Amino acid sequence: MGIRKNIGIVGGGLAGLVSAYLLAKNGHSVQLFEKKNYPFHRVCGEYLSNEVVDFLKRESLFPESLDIPQIDTFEFSDTYGQNVLADLDLGGIGISRFVLDDFLFQKAKAAGATIHTGIQVQEVIFIEGGNSFEVTLADGKTFSFDYVVGAFGKRSRIDSEMGRAFTQKRSPFIGVKYHIRIDRPRNVVALHNFKRGYCGINAVEGDRFNLCYLGRREDLRKYGSIPDMEREILWKNPHLNRIFQEAEFLFDKPEVINEISFEKKSPVEQHILMTGDAAGLITPLNGNGMAMAIHAAYLVAETLDQFDKREEIESNYRKLWKEHFENRLTLGRWLQRLFGSNMTSSFARKLLADYPYFSRKIIQNTHGEPF
Ligand SMILES: Cc1cc2nc3c(=O)[nH]c(=O)nc-3n(C[C@H](O)[C@H](O)[C@H](O)COP(=O)(O)OP(=O)(O)OC[C@H]3O[C@@H](n4cnc5c(N)ncnc54)[C@H](O)[C@@H]3O)c2cc1C
């Protein structure tokens, strides 16, 4: 390990909590700021690729005591409801963010990180003369750090404060999530297409399933409410029609987000080391954003641990991030074009059915190697 560093982490999702845990465990002084209070639900399909499971187990960050479903099969249906099943080479597990994030929060605290919850970070400024950061909270308190890890997710007020390029463009997408009870195989992750969107369903711990979809803001505006939009658009796919009619919905109302941008971002901006979605969000159809957030947290923690000069830290992290994630993000953006229309989703289904080797290669390329 290099010099002990004073590190601020903004955002306590997977990227923030895992980097807080690793850095605190290695003796650095770590303070993390999360605007919400654990545990809480968030919009996410909650399919976690096996790419990170060995790492989580090795670091005692895997909640072994839970009944966690193993997922080894992929079901894909086009907008007409014609479907195909495929084996998943790497596979994954289903685990709710309500449980996983809270578990990681407890682990990061136990490793020695100070975690401030229920308070928003208002501004992060790099003071050139002081070679340090000033972090200002919504209540006016300020903190000084040598390094800041940006783990504030796909879009935060900090992005706007920093004038990051992607904030200039409005995103057309909305994300909606429910937990449901339904009689379905627990080893299958399904992606069902509907007009201008797609919906994932997979089991999570206990007897629950996650149902999460990416739709369009314009459709919500057109149909006026989420239930009306679902009836008019999602239910046209017979699989979704059946699921919506048979399932027991366990939330009073769905979790909903907008401003989901898949635009390119940069892993280091204004000297902030960006991790997880703050560095770039992969399209959710890959079921890979959670694994990438955990993997990026590992890379940023390793880099801060091994190097002592700011320029070395930034250039090494930028290089590692690009090596591991840049191509996957590009492929994810390309694949998303095959979803959400009659023609392209039928084409994607035929590709999966008729060219399984080729399709498997594409899926493999959106995933990283276990580490
Ligand atoms: C519809 C949809 C479905 C998805 N499904 C899957 C899936 O099935 N599998 C998968 O692997 N990935 C999926 N993803 C992607 C996955 O959810 C993300 O990649 C992952 O959550 C990234 O983790 P993170 O830690 O970077 O960000 P987040 O988990 O979003 O955490 C960021 C945290 O920062 C906090 N924060 C933000 N601003 C501030 C501030 N100013 N001050 C303090 N705190 C702040 C937020 O409250 C939040 O807790 C999906 C994404 C979407 C949109």
The ligand as a Gaussian input file, in Angstrom:
#p B3LYP/6-31G(d) Opt

LIG

0 1
 C      -34.243000       0.297000     -15.859000
 C      -32.896000      -0.211000     -15.413000
 C      -32.716000      -1.566000     -15.171000
 C      -31.449000      -2.046000     -14.785000
 N      -31.289000      -3.396000     -14.562000
 C      -30.070000      -3.882000     -14.239000
 C      -29.875000      -5.281000     -14.003000
 O      -30.806000      -6.094000     -14.025000
 N      -28.616000      -5.713000     -13.725000
 C      -27.561000      -4.858000     -13.658000
 O      -26.433000      -5.322000     -13.418000
 N      -27.720000      -3.527000     -13.835000
 C      -28.947000      -3.017000     -14.111000
 N      -29.115000      -1.671000     -14.279000
 C      -27.962000      -0.773000     -14.056000
 C      -27.644000      -0.631000     -12.566000
 O      -28.799000      -0.296000     -11.843000
 C      -26.595000       0.463000     -12.360000
 O      -25.567000       0.291000     -13.311000
 C      -26.018000       0.430000     -10.948000
 O      -27.019000       0.721000     -10.022000
 C      -24.878000       1.428000     -10.825000
 O      -24.485000       1.571000      -9.485000
 P      -23.860000       2.945000      -8.982000
 O      -23.339000       2.685000      -7.627000
 O      -22.962000       3.501000     -10.021000
 O      -25.095000       3.964000      -8.937000
 P      -26.389000       3.949000      -8.035000
 O      -26.720000       2.584000      -7.585000
 O      -27.429000       4.720000      -8.799000
 O      -25.952000       4.784000      -6.745000
 C      -25.704000       6.166000      -6.790000
 C      -26.030000       6.737000      -5.423000
 O      -25.600000       8.093000      -5.348000
 C      -26.523000       8.817000      -4.568000
 N      -26.375000      10.241000      -4.911000
 C      -26.554000      10.828000      -6.115000
 N      -26.289000      12.141000      -6.047000
 C      -25.921000      12.389000      -4.776000
 C      -25.528000      13.558000      -4.081000
 N      -25.460000      14.741000      -4.699000
 N      -25.230000      13.473000      -2.752000
 C      -25.298000      12.256000      -2.117000
 N      -25.670000      11.123000      -2.722000
 C      -25.972000      11.176000      -4.039000
 C      -27.883000       8.220000      -4.964000
 O      -28.873000       8.434000      -3.984000
 C      -27.519000       6.744000      -5.115000
 O      -27.768000       6.008000      -3.946000
 C      -30.360000      -1.154000     -14.630000
 C      -30.546000       0.219000     -14.864000
 C      -31.789000       0.691000     -15.239000
 C      -31.963000       2.160000     -15.489000

